[in-house]
Amino acid sequence: MKLPDNGTRALVFSSAMLSILLLLASCKPYLPETARSGLVYCSEGSPESFNPQRVTSGTTIDIISQQLYDRLVDINPANGNIIPGLATDWQVSADGTRYQFTLRQDVEFHTTRYFSPGRNFNAEDVVFTFNRITSTEHPFHFQGGGVYPYFQSVDWAGLVKQVQATDQHTVVFELQRPDSSFLSNLTTDFAAILSAEYGQKLLAAGEPGQMDRLPIGTGPFRFREYQKDILVRMYRNNDYWRGDTQPEQLVFDIVPNNARRMAKLFTHECDIVSYPRVAELELIAARPDVTVQESTSMNVGFWAFNTQKPPFDQLAVRQALAMAINRAAILQAVYYGQATPAYGILPPTSWAYNDGLPAPLYSPAKARALLAEAGYPNGFTMDIWAMPVQRLYNPNALKMAELMQADLAQIGVKANIVSYEWNSFRQKLGNFEHDSVLIGWAADNPDPDNFFRPLLSCAARDSGSNRANWCDPAFDDIISQALLTANQQQRRALYLAAQQYLHQKQPLVAIAHSQRFQAISSSVTGVSINPYGGIALQHAKRVEP
Amino acid sequence: MTRYLFRRLFLMMFVFLALSLLAFSLGYLFPGDIVQNLSGLRQIDESQRQQLVAYYQLDKNYLQQYLAFLNRIVHGDWGLSFASQQPLLQEVKLLLPATLELAAYALLLSFIIGIPLGIVAAFKPDSIIGKSISALAMIGYSLPIFWWGLLLIMFFSLALGVLPSAGRIGVLYEIPHHSGFMLYDILQADISYRQEALHNALQHLLLPTVVLATFPTTVMVRFVRDAMLNVWEQNYIKTARAKGLNRGQVLYRHGLRNALLPVIRQIGLQFSTLITLAMLTEVIFSWPGIGRWLIDSIYQRNYPAIQAGLLVISTMVIAINMLTEILHAFFNPLARRG
């Protein structure tokens, strides 16, 4: 039988249509101009705000800080030295309480759809920016709740007496006391400079809330649009004072799912991918079109004891527990070998690192002996709190806790693993309801103080962030002295002593300094991981293969 | 016909009444505070709460609350989303076109492929072609869409690297928002990269459309085949053949018209399934439509958004159903009875 004409025609027509569509879509991928001159960074989450002062999350900082803003001073990522940013020069008074900055005069704020600057950057902007943090009379202080987490954690309001513009291009910071970490705090991604003129314009328009939603900065890119949970789009700031910005367009594609982010890298929908899963690194590195970059990042994962709770108030018990842990196995199973074993809380890349600390000992026999000495020959029962989220310094706390549980059973200690939802977990930790906890810390700036004071000082215990519940006046004395002097030699000596002291007292067991990774398309150059903060994409450049 | 229309619309009114009652009661049925569930505000201080209670008439009886609710819905005040704190109506307006676009192309594709294949299968029910079409339709019908979508992504995106795996268009193409329908917006836009953007958008459209079209296509094939076989047995076909018309003429003039009538009705019935599948497809391909949004909202316990999503999607399904019913009745006088 013959097929009816119409049916055949329709069939032929539709299959032809389909194959044309397929052909059209699947012809060899070429790079049109728009795609060549733009760069896509696949981010693991959405930004919380567009004002770096108001956030601490690394995700947000990576997206907004280095791209949209500048700081008074910056860090040279190669050696950690402080270099000029928006300030060309600075003088410190002899007593270390007065910092005078000379500002650049040729810097323009961004011109966008919603704002055109009428003047260049000057001292007024600096005063505006820092007063917002400290002064409750500042019109923007309470915008968004008056919370400035980083500055509050370093007691900025207690340190800075006043910020004053002595003339158009000179700003003076008066401090209550000398603080050698002051300049380092100014280099952090949180200390971005905002526009005072933009603030006034928004106030006049009655829309102060726009300040942190539609950002105006001086950085290499200017903001274009944000589609929640989809993307953040920026275009090149052609008038950037440092010049030399490569991508014409920069898009942060928001892809929270790990596997999907990887897939997008392989299909070249993303040029750079943040935080590839450590377990997949080998797979990624095997591909010719993708490069994996790594850098020892300023972080530490540790096991902190609640030193106020018996039996953890006994030094011998803490030492015994530290000896019972097989770190080599933990580094292999939890970090997949992509971490440096930690001898103390300070990572080896810090200039104050004490390389004289002995390598931690793994000896269940000695641990048992120490426990018996302390009055626990038959061991005891304890809780290990494992944080429920993945963090750079500890990619899998639950797995680590399980390994430790097995290790501790060797010395007769029965460990229970405890975990809560992340917010209540931190809340309960702040109330010191735990016996011991697996957690960690990632530094915001290269100053060693950033590891000691927020983690183990008495002040940190009072604010609840001292996970060891440990307050030792002798230790506090050492780290406060280190802040009072600007002499790096003296500071180094004090920090070495502090590390030695921690080693003796063992309020916590440092486990590992994890490496940070990012996967990047081989056709992109000029991007590297900044060990001291957010990623900078200004120099990213696409090279034709 | 007028009487029929009137009856249908009357029936629809009851359906919408029931739907709005359900949506209204969700505010109370969801866990949490009714004022938060209705307004979508996260933090409400005392004075604000009093204002809101008065605004939502929560101090009055349920009937008045319900009437106030209807009034707000009609006037476009749908509350805020918990997650973004943006007006829900605004969000829905942005998302709905993406879903409609995807669903429309998939439906179109299922016609273009499904109807001819169904006819062919009906004409040679016992031949290899006929049997293999039926077999393919059966396989497609029972294919889990999640697995099928991932399979296509694995093959075309990851292995061959020829098609993108997610989204509506490459993120580097900034398309000014007009209607929300991507292809239309690109053609409307005054941009230098229109050609590239169009090509890119089509690439993004291909896999999701194919995945979403799979199920309706197979349904269409089976349905057209059965309807065609049925019609072919009718006496008037035999009469036409006896009068000396050839197969093609009979098929076109007498067969197809009668066989395709029930297909119109089928569209309406398939639409709700299509929307459900569109949600899955949107999740697989990160398609920024209302389905993915609704599923995210469910995960985030974003009650105001769930309420709004339910209202929009159900209204859409009911409206399309009704429309096809009416169209069907328009073409088929027999259906107007009873």
Interface residues (C-beta under 8 A of the other chain):
Chain A: M1 K2 L3 P4 D5 N6 G7 A10 L11 S14 M17 L18 L21 L22 L24 A25 S26 K28 P29 P32 E33 T34 A35 G38 V40 R224 E225 Q227 K228 D229 I230 L231 R233 Q249 V251 D253 V255 R260 A263 K264 F266 T267 H268 E269
Chain B: S84 Q86 I112 I113 I115 P116 L117 I119 V120 F123 K124 I153 F156 S157 L158 L160 G161 V162 L163 P164 S165 A166 G167 G170 V171 L172 Y173 E174 Y193 E196 A197 H199 N200 L202 Q203 L206 R247 G248 L251 Y252 L256 S286 P288 D296
